Amino acid sequence: MQSLLFGGARVGLVGDAAYLVHAHALCASAHERLWVTQFVADGRVSSDGEGIVLELCHALAEAHHRGVDVRVVHDDLRKSLDAPELNAAFRRFLTSRGVPVRIYGGFDDERLGRGSRKRRTQRRRHSLHAKMLLCDDTSALVGNHNWTGGAFGAHCEMSLSIASRDALRAVVERTPRQTADVAFLTGDRYLALVTRLVRRPRALVCVLVPRVRSRGSTRIQTLLRELVAAKARGADVPLILTR
């Protein structure tokens, strides 16, 4: 079924089997970016007996290998299901292949108290329930498909396949900040940002990393020299490493 939206966008209603076909087609055709938001992406063998989620993971990893900007955000599931382990296998598979994965743990300020008394605020956790696969700003799957074995078998799920640059501007604007901004930093971009931060006048520069390998890496050596320079400027520079 198709209709017109935003002055001519192609929109189709897709069920379980059609969703998988569309998702794999988008992953295979992506040239610039694949952005994914998911509530539950359960790649555990006990839950993904047919390997459906694993195949989607492979599709994302292959796109990343081709040079596509692949970014994934999933909920931490602490508030909603109290089961953060459900997404762990999915996340480990992708991160082990270099795909950036963020765990969404958003907070709102909840105001407490009434009247003229000083109001208190507390941090209230909220969940990421969006399920979206965005391809090259031209096509997207948006709906209620979690990436689980049940979503593609035991349950009846529905999503929309959207093909329109104009229509997807609204989707991009509503994408969680963890996906849409430049918070995903890897390789040289990460080192360049850290170097700029260390160069700023600070009273404290605290570095907590598992290990540092500077041999053969001029960028790491430059960063270490900047830490020494910060120390010479009078900043406190604790460097905390694991054994």
C-alpha positions as CSV (number, residue, x, y, z in Angstrom):
1,M,0.0,0.0,0.0
2,Q,1.4,3.4,-0.9
3,S,0.2,7.0,-0.5
4,L,1.4,10.5,-1.0
5,L,3.0,12.6,1.8
6,F,4.9,15.9,1.9
7,G,3.9,16.6,-1.7
8,G,4.9,13.4,-3.4
9,A,7.0,11.3,-1.0
10,R,6.7,7.5,-1.5
11,V,5.3,5.9,1.6
12,G,4.6,2.2,2.0
13,L,3.3,0.2,4.9
14,V,5.5,-2.8,5.6
15,G,5.0,-5.8,7.8
16,D,7.5,-8.3,9.2
17,A,8.9,-10.0,6.0
18,A,8.7,-6.8,4.0
19,Y,10.6,-5.0,6.7
20,L,13.5,-7.3,6.6
21,V,13.7,-7.1,2.8
22,H,13.6,-3.3,3.0
23,A,16.2,-3.1,5.8
24,H,18.7,-5.3,4.0
25,A,18.1,-3.3,0.7
26,L,18.8,0.0,2.5
27,C,22.0,-1.4,4.2
28,A,23.2,-2.7,0.8
29,S,22.5,0.5,-1.1
30,A,23.7,3.0,1.4
31,H,26.5,5.3,0.2
32,E,26.9,8.0,2.8
33,R,25.1,7.0,6.1
34,L,23.1,4.5,8.0
35,W,21.7,5.8,11.3
36,V,19.8,3.3,13.5
37,T,17.8,3.9,16.7
38,Q,16.4,0.9,18.5
39,F,14.6,0.2,21.7
40,V,15.4,-3.6,21.8
41,A,17.9,-5.3,19.5
42,D,18.3,-8.8,21.0
43,G,21.1,-10.7,19.3
44,R,21.4,-13.4,21.9
45,V,21.5,-16.9,20.4
46,S,18.8,-18.0,22.8
47,S,16.4,-15.3,21.4
48,D,17.6,-15.1,17.8
49,G,17.4,-18.7,16.9
50,E,17.0,-18.0,13.2
51,G,19.8,-15.5,13.1
52,I,17.5,-12.6,11.9
53,V,19.1,-10.0,14.2
54,L,22.6,-11.4,13.4
55,E,22.0,-10.9,9.7
56,L,21.0,-7.3,10.3
57,C,24.2,-6.8,12.3
58,H,26.3,-8.3,9.5
59,A,24.6,-5.9,7.1
60,L,25.5,-2.9,9.2
61,A,29.0,-4.1,9.7
62,E,29.5,-4.6,6.0
63,A,28.2,-1.1,5.3
64,H,30.7,0.3,7.8
65,H,33.4,-1.7,6.1
66,R,32.5,0.0,2.8
67,G,33.0,3.4,4.4
68,V,29.4,4.2,5.1
69,D,28.8,6.4,8.2
70,V,27.0,3.8,10.4
71,R,25.8,5.0,13.8
72,V,23.6,3.1,16.2
73,V,21.8,4.2,19.4
74,H,19.8,1.8,21.6
75,D,18.1,2.2,24.9
76,D,19.8,1.0,28.0
77,L,16.5,-0.8,29.1
78,R,17.1,-0.1,32.7
79,K,13.9,2.0,33.4
80,S,11.6,0.3,30.9
81,L,12.5,-3.4,31.2
82,D,15.2,-3.5,33.9
83,A,17.0,-5.8,31.5
84,P,20.1,-4.0,30.0
85,E,21.6,-7.3,29.0
86,L,19.1,-7.8,26.2
87,N,21.0,-5.4,23.9
88,A,24.5,-6.5,25.0
89,A,25.2,-9.1,22.3
90,F,24.0,-6.8,19.6
91,R,26.3,-4.0,20.9
92,R,29.3,-6.3,21.3
93,F,29.0,-7.6,17.8
94,L,28.9,-4.2,16.2
95,T,31.6,-2.5,18.4
96,S,34.0,-5.4,17.8
97,R,33.7,-4.6,14.1
98,G,34.3,-0.9,14.6
99,V,30.7,0.3,14.4
100,P,30.0,3.2,16.8
101,V,27.2,2.3,19.2
102,R,25.7,4.6,21.9
103,I,23.6,3.6,24.8
104,Y,20.8,6.1,25.3
105,G,20.2,7.2,28.9
106,G,18.4,10.5,28.6
107,F,17.3,12.5,31.6
108,D,14.7,15.3,32.2
109,D,14.7,17.7,35.1
110,E,11.6,17.0,37.2
111,R,10.5,20.0,39.3
112,L,9.4,19.2,42.8
113,G,7.5,21.3,45.3
114,R,4.9,24.1,45.0
115,G,4.3,27.7,45.9
116,S,6.8,30.3,46.7
117,R,9.2,27.9,48.4
118,K,12.5,27.1,46.7
119,R,11.8,24.3,44.3
120,R,13.9,21.2,44.1
121,T,14.7,19.3,40.9
122,Q,15.7,15.7,40.4
123,R,17.0,13.9,37.4
124,R,14.4,11.6,35.8
125,R,15.5,9.0,33.4
126,H,13.5,8.5,30.2
127,S,13.7,5.8,27.5
128,L,14.5,5.8,23.8
129,H,11.6,4.0,22.2
130,A,12.2,5.1,18.6
131,K,12.8,2.5,16.0
132,M,14.3,3.9,12.9
133,L,16.7,3.0,10.1
134,L,17.8,6.1,8.1
135,C,19.7,5.6,4.8
136,D,21.5,8.5,3.0
137,D,18.8,11.1,4.0
138,T,16.7,9.7,1.2
139,S,15.0,6.6,2.6
140,A,14.0,5.4,6.0
141,L,12.1,2.7,7.9
142,V,10.2,4.2,10.8
143,G,7.7,2.3,13.0
144,N,7.4,-0.2,15.8
145,H,9.7,-3.0,14.8
146,N,12.2,-3.9,17.5
147,W,15.0,-6.0,16.2
148,T,14.1,-9.2,18.0
149,G,13.1,-12.7,16.9
150,G,9.6,-12.1,18.3
151,A,9.1,-8.9,16.3
152,F,9.6,-10.8,13.1
153,G,7.7,-13.9,14.1
154,A,5.4,-14.1,17.1
155,H,4.3,-10.5,17.0
156,C,2.4,-8.4,14.4
157,E,4.5,-5.2,13.8
158,M,4.1,-2.4,11.3
159,S,6.5,0.2,10.0
160,L,6.5,2.8,7.2
161,S,9.0,2.9,4.4
162,I,9.6,6.5,3.4
163,A,11.5,7.7,0.4
164,S,11.7,11.5,0.3
165,R,14.4,14.1,1.1
166,D,11.8,16.7,2.2
167,A,9.9,14.3,4.4
168,L,13.1,12.9,6.1
169,R,14.3,16.4,7.2
170,A,11.7,16.1,10.0
171,V,13.1,12.6,10.9
172,V,16.7,13.9,11.1
173,E,15.6,16.8,13.2
174,R,14.0,14.5,15.7
175,T,16.8,12.0,15.8
176,P,18.3,11.7,19.3
177,R,21.2,14.0,19.8
178,Q,23.5,11.1,20.4
179,T,23.1,10.1,16.8
180,A,22.7,13.4,15.0
181,D,25.6,15.4,16.4
182,V,29.4,14.9,16.2
183,A,29.4,12.9,19.5
184,F,30.6,9.9,17.5
185,L,34.4,10.4,17.3
186,T,36.8,7.7,16.2
187,G,40.5,7.6,15.2
188,D,42.0,10.9,14.3
189,R,38.9,13.0,14.9
190,Y,38.9,11.8,18.5
191,L,42.6,12.5,19.0
192,A,42.2,16.0,17.5
193,L,39.4,16.9,19.8
194,V,41.2,15.6,22.9
195,T,44.3,17.6,21.9
196,R,42.3,20.8,21.5
197,L,40.7,20.3,24.9
198,V,44.1,19.7,26.6
199,R,45.5,22.9,25.0
200,R,42.8,25.0,26.7
201,P,43.8,26.6,30.0
202,R,42.5,24.3,32.7
203,A,43.1,23.7,36.4
204,L,42.6,20.0,36.0
205,V,43.1,17.6,33.1
206,C,42.1,14.1,34.2
207,V,42.8,11.2,31.8
208,L,41.3,7.8,32.5
209,V,42.1,5.1,29.9
210,P,42.8,1.4,29.9
211,R,46.2,1.8,28.3
212,V,48.3,4.1,26.1
213,R,50.3,2.9,23.1
214,S,52.5,5.7,21.8
215,R,55.1,3.7,19.9
216,G,54.8,4.6,16.2
217,S,51.9,7.0,16.7
218,T,52.8,10.6,16.2
219,R,49.3,11.7,17.2
220,I,49.5,9.9,20.6
221,Q,53.0,11.3,21.2
222,T,51.7,14.8,20.4
223,L,48.8,14.3,22.8
224,L,51.3,13.2,25.5
225,R,53.4,16.3,24.9
226,E,50.3,18.4,25.3
227,L,49.7,16.8,28.7
228,V,53.2,17.5,29.8
229,A,52.7,21.2,28.6
230,A,49.5,21.4,30.6
231,K,51.4,20.2,33.7
232,A,54.1,22.8,33.1
233,R,51.4,25.5,33.0
234,G,50.4,24.5,36.5
235,A,47.4,22.3,35.8
236,D,46.9,19.1,37.8
237,V,47.2,16.2,35.3
238,P,46.4,12.8,36.8
239,L,46.8,10.0,34.3
240,I,45.0,6.8,35.4
241,L,45.8,3.5,33.7
242,T,44.8,-0.1,34.3
243,R,47.5,-2.6,35.1
